[in-house]
Every structure is written in structure tokens, then in C-alpha cells.
């Protein structure tokens, strides 16, 4: 479904505000950054900021919403002959080679999301949105048995749990190994 000009403009403004806020939050820390500072950094009024984001957590996790959309698009682009897990693993391998992947920045964001209880809780909420995006992409793929929506939802939910474990381990390892390798290890454990 195509978006209206208003929707595209609103999305662009949200992304711009989130990008400006993220730079400030990464510099100052999540707890030390106020919504007033975010508004100033983004060049919008406090009132405008609250029209786009209800909380500071929403600002930070805007990048997660975009990541979910990018992952769904990447899974969609994978050959339909791949099983759900093959497609998900291939997409995970490709994340760290994407032109937008900045290891130090991604690690700082990951650390902030892991170490900040409010962000950790909201991350789980955002992942529910990913389930809705990914289930249709997984449901059409072959598997050892019929996939269907219920099985696809279980696969996506398990994959997101694997991603959470991988992120926690990646942050704990200070990014010394790749996030994709931690994800692959977690998937292997689940598929055992």
C-alpha cells in the first residue's frame, strides 16, 4: 500500500528527529538527555516533538521500527525456495555488511537498549510489530511441514527471542564477535 504525501512527510520528520536525538543520547547517555534537549537538537519545539513521540523511549526505539521494516523487506527479497530459518539467517548475515551498519554506533545503541530497563521493555513491544511484518513473509516459505500463519508466528517469535539473546551476548562481548554469529548460535540451539 502506498503512503500519502502527508504520511511520507510525517515519517521523514520522525526519522530526522530520531536521528538527531540518537546522536545526542549516544553522546550524553539516555538518562542524562531530556526531551527539551532532544527538541533543541532536532530543531523542533517541545510541542512538535510530543506530536511525533510520546516518550524518550519512543524516540530511541524509532530505529527499531525501521530495522523491522528493513528485515521484512530483506526476507521478502530472499528466494522463496529458502526455508524460513535459511532466509532469516541469511538476512542476519547481511545486516552487518549493509552500508548503514556502523559497528561502534550499533553496539552503543545495543548496550543502551540492554542496560536501560525501560528500553528493554519497550524493545519487546517493538518486536511485536516485527512479528506482524514478518509472519506473512515467513508463512509463504517451504519448511519440513506446512508453515501457515500459526507456525510462521512461532518461527518469527523464536527468531526474535534468538535475536534478543544474541544482542545481549554481543553487548556482553563488547562487539568482539559478530552479532550474526551470536544469532546463528542461538538459532542452532533453538532448532537443536
N, C-alpha and C positions, 0 to 999 in steps of 0.2 A: 504494500500500500504506500503510495507516495504521500509525502508530507506537504502541507500547505506552506506558503512563504512564511507565514507567522510562526508555524511550528519549527521550520528550519532556522529562522532568526532566533527564536527563543532557545533552541538547542545550542546554537553557536554562542550566544551570550552566556548560557550556563557553562559551556565548556571553557570559555575565556575566563570567566570568574573563577572557576575551579582551578585552572592552570595558574592564574596569578596567586590564588590562595595557597596552592600547594607549595609554590616557591617560598612564600613567607613562612608557612608552617614547617617546612623542612629546615629552614634557617633558624627559627625561633623555638620550635617544638610545638606539639599540639596543645598542651595545657597552657602554655605561655601566650598563645595567639588568641586575640579577641575577634569577635565578629566586626567590631568597628575597624580594627586594623585590616581585616580582610577586605571590607568595603573600600577603605582608602587605597589598599594595594591594587584592587581591581578597578578603581576609578568609578565606583558607583556609590550611590547613597546607601545608608544603612537600610532604609525602607525598600529600596530596589533589591538589595541583597536578600532581604527576607521574602521578597516576591518570588525569588528563584530558589532559595534554600531556607528550610525551616531551622536547621541546626548546623553547627560546625561539622558534625559527623557527616551530614549530607554533602557538604562541600568536599570533604576529603574523599568520600566514597563515590563521588561522581565518576572518578576514573574507573572504579569497578564496574559501574553500569556500562561504560564504553568498552571495557575489556570483555564483558559478557557478550555484547553485540559483535565484537570483532571475532571472538571464539566461535560464535554461532555461524558467522559468515565463512570462517575458515573451515569449519566442519562441513558446511554446505558445499564448499569448493572441492572437498576431497572426493575421490572416486567412490561411486555408490557400491562398488564391489568390496570395499573395505568393511570389516565388521565395525560395530560401534566402538569397541576398545581400540582397534587399529587406527581408526580415524581420530579419536581423542588423543591417543599417544602421539600421533604424527603432528597434530596441531600443537600439542605441548612442546614437542621438539622444536617447532618452528617459532615459538614465541620469543625465545632468546636470540634468534637471528634476525628478527624483524628490525627494520630501520629505526623504529621508535623505542626499541629496548635500550635503556641506559642502565647497566647493571648497578652502579652505585646508587642511583636515584630509586630504582625499583627495590633495592634492598632496604633503603631508608624508609620507603613507604611500607614495605612489608613489615619491617621492625615496628613501625608506629602502629600498624593495624594489629599486630600480635601482642604488643605490650600495653596497649590502651584498652581497658575493658569495654568502654563504650563503643569503640571502633570495632572491636572483636565481635560484639553482639550485633552491631549493625551490618557487619560483613556477612553474617549468616542470613540476615534479612535480604541483602542484595543477591545472595546466591539463589534465593528462591526465585527471583526474577530471571536468573540464568537458567533455572530448570525450565521455565516456561519458554525460553528462547531455544533451548537445546533439544527438548523432547521431540519436537517434530523432525529435527534433523537426524536424530538417532533412530526414531521409530521406522524410518524407511530403509534402514540398512539391514543386510543379512546378518544372521547370527546362527548359533548352533541350533536354535529353535526359533519359533516365531517371536518377534520383538514386540510389536504393538505398543500402545501408549503406556500401559502399566509397567511393562518390562523396561521400556525406554526411560521412564521416570526413575525407576530403581537404579538403572545404569548411570544416569546423569547424577542422581543424588550420591551414589557411591563414588563417582569420579570427583565430585566436589568435596566430599569428605577426604578423599585422597589428596586433593589439591590443598586443603587446609593443613593436613599433616605434613605434606611436602613443604609448604610455606613455613610452617613452624620449624621444621628441621633445617631448612635453608637459612633462615634467620639465625638459628642457634649456631650454625656452622659459619656464620658471618659471610655467606656467599661464596665460600671456598669451593664448593661443588655447584653444579648447575641445578636450578630449580627443576628442570625437566628430568634430571636423573633421580631426584628425590620423588618426583611424581611417578616415574616409572617403577621405582621400588615399591611405592605404596600400592600401585595398581597390581603389581605382581603378588603382593601379599593378599590383597582382597580376592583376586582371581584364583589364588593358591591352587 
